[in-house]
Amino acid sequence: MREQSGFMAFVALTGAAVLTVAAPAVAQTYKADDIVKHFGPTVAPKPAVTRGLCVGTEAECAKAGHVVEVAKPPSAFDLMVKFKYNSDVLEPEAKVNLDEFAKALKTPQLATQTFMVEGHTDAAGTPGYNLNLSQRRAQAVVRYLGQQGVSPAKLVAKGYGQERLLVADPLSGDNRRVETRLRTE
């Protein structure tokens, strides 16, 4: 009897572990504040030196006591705008994140910024078809953000097709997405 109850406990724990692994992942959601923090200007304390010039490498100038600031543009911000296979139609979950993105773009911190809206596909289909589909996905996001009051002049849609896969599996649905990045050019 004792061996049987131990076996039953093992089966119950194993079953729970399998259900946990098999459960679908919950889509990531963002708030406008998170987006503003990601893209907004960072306020760093200014050094006491008012002006200076150092001729040399960054390491030489730093060694001489000069503050060397290298501007780093913010990285891409994956909005988790996912698409179904062969579709450029926005899903309800995507609209939740896009609503927050629209709120963030209308804040004073991001009001003057321009953003790239980059569409991507998985590797199913021909490269030419995927390039067109990714452009349509980017345009769908720009259109939706425009409907939420974001100026179209702040957004540049660009499709990349299957060029920039997010995950190693070229057919994974995770590759069907739109990302945004601050336009720096």
C-alpha positions in Angstrom: 0.0 0.0 0.0 2.8 2.4 0.9 4.6 1.7 -2.5 1.3 2.4 -4.3 0.7 5.8 -2.6 4.3 6.8 -3.4 3.7 5.9 -7.0 0.5 7.9 -7.1 2.3 10.9 -5.6 5.0 10.6 -8.3 2.3 10.4 -11.1 0.5 13.4 -9.7 3.7 15.5 -9.5 4.8 14.5 -12.9 1.4 15.3 -14.4 1.4 18.7 -12.8 4.9 19.4 -14.3 3.8 18.3 -17.8 0.8 20.6 -17.6 3.0 23.5 -16.5 5.4 23.0 -19.4 2.5 22.5 -21.9 0.6 25.6 -20.9 0.7 28.4 -23.5 2.9 31.4 -22.8 1.0 34.6 -21.9 1.7 37.5 -24.2 3.8 40.3 -22.8 2.0 43.6 -22.3 3.5 47.0 -21.7 2.3 50.2 -20.1 2.9 53.7 -21.6 5.3 54.5 -18.8 7.5 51.5 -19.6 7.8 52.7 -23.2 8.5 56.3 -22.2 11.3 55.1 -19.9 12.7 52.9 -22.7 12.8 55.6 -25.4 12.7 58.8 -23.3 15.8 61.0 -22.8 17.9 59.9 -19.8 19.0 62.7 -17.5 22.5 62.1 -16.4 24.3 64.3 -13.9 26.5 66.8 -15.8 30.2 66.9 -14.9 31.5 70.0 -13.2 33.7 70.8 -16.2 32.0 73.4 -18.4 34.1 73.0 -21.6 37.1 71.1 -22.6 39.0 69.6 -25.5 41.0 66.4 -25.5 42.9 65.2 -28.5 43.5 61.5 -28.3 41.7 58.2 -27.9 38.8 57.8 -25.6 41.1 55.9 -23.2 43.7 58.6 -23.2 41.2 61.3 -22.6 39.6 59.3 -19.8 43.0 58.7 -18.2 43.7 62.5 -18.3 40.5 63.1 -16.4 38.3 64.2 -19.2 34.7 62.9 -19.2 34.0 61.0 -22.4 30.3 60.6 -23.1 29.3 58.2 -25.9 25.7 58.6 -27.0 24.0 55.2 -27.3 20.6 55.1 -29.1 17.9 53.0 -27.4 17.6 49.5 -28.6 14.6 48.1 -30.4 11.4 47.8 -28.4 9.5 44.7 -29.4 5.9 45.6 -28.9 4.9 41.9 -29.1 2.7 42.8 -32.0 2.3 39.2 -33.3 0.5 38.1 -36.4 -1.2 34.9 -37.5 0.3 33.0 -40.4 0.1 34.8 -43.7 -1.8 37.7 -42.1 -1.4 41.5 -41.7 -4.5 41.8 -39.5 -3.9 43.1 -36.0 -5.1 40.8 -33.2 -6.9 42.1 -30.1 -3.9 41.4 -27.9 -1.7 43.5 -30.2 -4.1 46.4 -30.0 -3.7 46.5 -26.2 0.0 47.1 -26.6 -0.4 49.5 -29.5 -2.9 51.5 -27.4 -0.2 51.9 -24.7 2.4 52.7 -27.4 0.1 55.5 -28.8 -0.3 57.0 -25.3 3.5 57.0 -24.9 4.1 58.6 -28.2 1.8 61.5 -27.2 3.7 62.3 -24.0 6.0 65.4 -23.9 9.1 63.1 -23.6 8.4 61.4 -27.0 6.4 64.1 -28.8 9.3 65.2 -31.0 10.7 61.7 -31.7 10.3 59.8 -35.0 10.1 56.0 -34.9 10.8 53.2 -37.3 8.0 50.6 -37.4 9.7 47.4 -38.7 7.7 44.4 -40.0 9.0 40.9 -40.0 7.9 37.4 -41.2 8.9 33.8 -40.7 10.7 32.0 -43.5 7.7 30.2 -45.0 7.0 31.5 -48.5 9.2 33.2 -51.0 11.4 36.1 -50.0 9.5 38.5 -52.3 6.1 37.6 -50.8 7.5 37.9 -47.3 9.0 41.3 -47.9 5.6 42.5 -49.1 3.8 40.9 -46.2 6.2 42.4 -43.7 5.6 45.9 -45.2 1.9 45.4 -44.9 2.3 44.4 -41.3 4.3 47.6 -40.5 1.7 49.7 -42.4 -1.1 48.1 -40.4 0.6 49.2 -37.2 1.2 52.7 -38.5 -2.5 52.9 -39.6 -3.8 51.7 -36.2 -1.5 54.2 -34.3 -2.8 57.0 -36.6 -6.4 56.0 -35.6 -5.3 56.4 -32.0 -4.2 60.0 -32.7 -0.5 59.5 -33.4 0.8 61.8 -36.2 1.8 59.6 -39.3 4.8 61.9 -39.7 6.3 60.4 -36.5 6.2 56.9 -37.9 8.1 55.3 -40.8 7.0 51.8 -41.9 9.6 49.4 -43.3 9.3 45.7 -44.1 12.2 43.3 -43.7 10.6 40.1 -44.7 12.4 37.1 -43.4 15.8 38.8 -43.2 15.9 39.3 -39.4 14.6 36.2 -37.7 14.0 36.6 -34.0 14.4 32.9 -33.1 16.5 30.1 -34.6 13.5 28.2 -36.0 12.8 29.9 -39.3 9.2 28.8 -39.3 8.4 29.9 -35.7 5.5 32.2 -35.2 7.7 34.3 -33.0 9.3 35.7 -36.2 6.0 37.1 -37.3 6.2 40.4 -35.5 6.6 44.2 -35.6 9.3 46.0 -33.7 9.8 49.7 -33.2 13.0 51.7 -32.8 13.8 55.3 -32.4 14.8 56.8 -35.8 18.3 58.2 -35.5 19.2 58.9 -39.1 
